[in-house]
Amino acid sequence: MTRGTIPGLSRPLPRIIFGAMSLSRPDAATFSLLDAVAGMGCCALDTACAYGDGASERVIGAWMASRGNRGEIIIIDKGAHPVRGRSRVDPESIRADLRQSLRRLETGCIDVYLLHRDDPGVPVGPIIDVLNELRAEGKIALFGASNWTHRRLEQARDYAHARGLEPFAVSSNQYSLAVQHEPAFPGTLSINAAPGDPEWEWYRKTQCPLLCWSSLARGFFSGKFTRENLGGFSDRQSRISIRCYAREDNFLRLDRARELAAAKGSRVAQIALAYVFHQPLDCYAITGSSNPAHLRESIDALELRLTERELAWLDLRADSPA
């Protein structure tokens, strides 16, 4: 497992992070899955207070308690998610969510704590202040933001530096080979929503660590979607993927990823992940699956090598891969 170093985190962070959103039952099957995940070196788990109304956190907490392995696991958690349309990016909600998360996870400290959404109408000052307080109290090791624009991140950084405080250490936005043409959920943000996206350019310049969610475009690169069968899906997750990604430009990317995968003896999803990791960004990919073999394939994608010409071809900027 390839790892990266983030200042403030006590140990290197795996480039593949296991997305635990779907974990709901603390049973033998789920614990076996998490055992397999950890056994592959994927010791970082991404969860949130809002996932299953805390169910994902409860599962992780029960699993770590049963295995006695809290010291080996990096917990990435999120709070301050809106509730019934009400913004909750405020000190009181952040403290309340963190308190519940710590209890469910059966731990005293969360390694990386992210704000799940932003509210641009809220000044950055009180947010940075409370996160620094929680860090000083030992409840979080470092903190970051999810779905914040680079301009808001800069405002928070400037506020923190002017007062000798810690700024956001990481960010988590959507990024994949496929362009996300519509937000998956209200208030979410992609750094690849259009060619030449200024968000992407900011991450290239600053090298701010980026935890990419939906790095495989919500299953778009699984092969289940074609130009002809889009009307045959009724489940919510598939409909979101279709709405966000099922455009002709992304089908062309999928066609090319399939062709390159055949040439390299790999899978389409591995090509899509390798594309992300070959960008001049400090990327970590969040990916989840109930099948350990799929996670193994994601980890193996770290070893794939793509040329500059292949990268340009995958992203429709070249006419051939060679």
Sequence and secondary structure as in RCSB ss.txt:
>XXXX:A:sequence
MTRGTIPGLSRPLPRIIFGAMSLSRPDAATFSLLDAVAGMGCCALDTACAYGDGASERVIGAWMASRGNRGEIII
IDKGAHPVRGRSRVDPESIRADLRQSLRRLETGCIDVYLLHRDDPGVPVGPIIDVLNELRAEGKIALFGASNWTH
RRLEQARDYAHARGLEPFAVSSNQYSLAVQHEPAFPGTLSINAAPGDPEWEWYRKTQCPLLCWSSLARGFFSGKF
TRENLGGFSDRQSRISIRCYAREDNFLRLDRARELAAAKGSRVAQIALAYVFHQPLDCYAITGSSNPAHLRESID
ALELRLTERELAWLDLRADSPA
>XXXX:A:secstr
  EE  TT SS EESEEEE TT    SHHHHHHHHHHHHTT  EEE  TTGGGGHHHHHHHHHHHHHT GGG EE
EEEE   BTTB   SHHHHHHHHHHHHHHHT S EEEEEES   TTS HHHHHHHHHHHHHTTSEEEEEEES  H
HHHHHHHHHHHHTT     EEE B  SS   S SSTT  BS SSTT HHHHHHHHH   EEEBTTTGGGGGGS  
 SS GGG  SHHHHHHHHHH SHHHHHHHHHHHHHHHHHT  HHHHHHHHHHTSSS EEEEE  S HHHHHHHHH
GGG    HHHHHHHTTSSSS  
